Amino acid sequence: PLVFHSSYYRINLSKEAFNVVTVHDFIAEKFYYKNKLSHWMKKFAINNADRLICISESTKKDLMHFFPHINKNKISVIYHGSSEDFHKTNSTKLIEKFNLNEKPYILFVGQRNSYKNFNTCLKLINRFPGYNLITVGGSQLNRNEIKLYNNNKNWKHLGNVSEATLNELYNQAYCLFYPSSYEGFGMPLIDSMKVGCPAIVNNSSSLAEIGSNHAILIDVMNDKDLFSSLDIVKEKRKDKN
């Protein structure tokens, strides 16, 4: 038979096709419903798939919540891998290029939507001025962010960068800070783990699952726990050296 594997909610309607659909997350279902067509296509693909792949146990749990009628035997959990672009390196070219050698920097990677809890990052930097905040990726800074950016000397936004640049940033970062409330998987976490960059993450969804034995998990993003986490990173770096 023809095996049709869709990584973005598509179905081959041929009777000869065996449809495999990868389910990434349920961000839209949990946080917003803006695109009805996209939601319909996702629902149609999941309901008509012969086999479903979830990228984490957390996503599988959500799948069973939103689609309780789905046969569990059709579902397999297959984790993402990290690109070969991410590896350990001693290069400091970026430190010089972006003038990042003033003080240790905390790295934030990805979108800054509400559930990503980016405001917690700004709070962290304001509370702990001994660090810089480097943000990478995501959309362009909005009006509110531009105002905050112009008034915060400890925050540097690099925008979209190459994988090679991101690899160096992971390698030279004091730590990755990933306070997102919900992720289907969390690629920045696994990429940072691959290069040995300590990670402080929200103890929720797939982040708790993927980073269980490696990341520093925080239940409540308050000053006390953030300070303790940065202290743990310091000890980890001492042991590493």
Secondary structure, 3 states (H helix, E strand, C coil): CEEEEECCCCCCCCCCEEEEEEECCCHHHHHCCCCHHHHHHHHHHHHHCCEEEECCHHHHHHHHHHCCCCCHHHEEECCCCCCCCCCCCCCCHHHHHCCCCCCCEEEEECCCCHHHCHHHHHHHHHHCCCCEEEEECCCCCCHHHHHHHHCCCCEEEEECCCHHHHHHHHHHCCEEEECCCCCCCCHHHHHHHHHCCCEEEECCHHHHHHCCCCCEEECCCCHHHHHHHHHHHHHHHHHHC
